[in-house]
Amino acid sequence: MLGEKVQMWLTKLKIAVVEKDTKVLNQLLDNIPKLESKEEAERALHLLKEASIIVHTLKDETALNMSKIKKNLQFLDSTKSKSRSKLDVKL
């Protein structure tokens, strides 16, 4: 039988994995309870593997989106017309 504290932690971890909530995942990882049985350890390991996959996927998606934004900004900068100041005497 799982301890009540461990059961609550596993439930919160499961919810955070399903919701892909990295903030809660970090909080739970900072407060891992003592896992006393093989069953507790196996459940925690399975959920932590899933959490790791989620974090890596989100990291990759963020890097891809940042790259797209950078390319879009470069494109917008390259298409800007170079306006001249009215005081520009070099024509």
C-alpha positions in Angstrom: 0.0 0.0 0.0 1.3 3.4 -0.9 1.9 6.0 1.8 -0.6 8.9 1.7 2.1 11.5 1.2 3.6 9.6 -1.7 0.2 8.9 -3.2 -0.6 12.6 -3.2 2.8 13.4 -4.8 2.3 10.7 -7.5 -1.2 12.1 -8.3 0.1 15.6 -8.5 2.9 14.4 -10.7 0.5 12.5 -13.0 -1.7 15.6 -13.4 1.3 17.8 -14.1 2.5 15.4 -16.8 -0.9 15.2 -18.4 -1.3 19.0 -18.3 2.4 19.5 -19.4 2.8 22.0 -16.5 6.5 22.6 -16.2 6.1 24.9 -13.2 4.4 22.2 -11.1 6.8 19.6 -12.4 9.7 21.7 -11.1 8.1 22.1 -7.8 7.4 18.4 -7.5 11.0 17.5 -8.4 12.2 19.8 -5.7 10.1 18.0 -3.1 10.3 14.3 -3.9 9.1 12.3 -1.0 10.9 9.2 0.3 9.8 6.3 -1.8 9.7 3.3 0.4 8.3 0.5 -1.7 9.2 -1.0 -5.1 5.7 -0.1 -6.4 6.2 3.6 -5.4 9.6 3.7 -7.1 8.2 2.1 -10.3 5.3 4.5 -10.5 7.5 7.5 -9.8 10.1 6.4 -12.4 7.5 5.9 -15.1 6.0 9.4 -14.5 9.4 11.0 -14.3 10.3 9.5 -17.7 7.2 11.0 -19.1 8.0 14.3 -17.5 11.4 14.2 -19.1 10.0 13.6 -22.5 7.6 16.5 -22.1 10.3 18.9 -21.0 12.6 17.9 -23.9 9.8 18.2 -26.4 8.8 21.6 -25.1 12.4 22.7 -25.1 12.8 21.6 -28.8 9.5 23.4 -29.7 10.6 26.6 -28.0 14.0 26.5 -29.9 12.2 26.0 -33.2 9.8 28.8 -32.5 12.6 31.1 -31.5 14.4 30.3 -34.7 11.3 31.1 -36.8 10.8 34.4 -35.0 14.4 35.3 -35.6 14.1 34.5 -39.3 10.9 36.6 -39.5 12.5 39.5 -37.8 15.5 39.3 -40.2 13.1 39.2 -43.1 11.1 42.2 -41.8 14.4 44.2 -41.3 15.5 43.4 -44.8 12.3 44.6 -46.4 12.2 47.9 -44.5 12.6 50.9 -46.8 15.5 53.0 -45.9 14.0 56.4 -45.3 16.1 59.4 -45.6 16.0 62.3 -43.2 14.8 65.7 -44.6 18.1 67.0 -43.4 20.2 64.5 -45.3 22.3 66.5 -47.7 23.9 63.4 -49.4 21.7 62.6 -52.3 
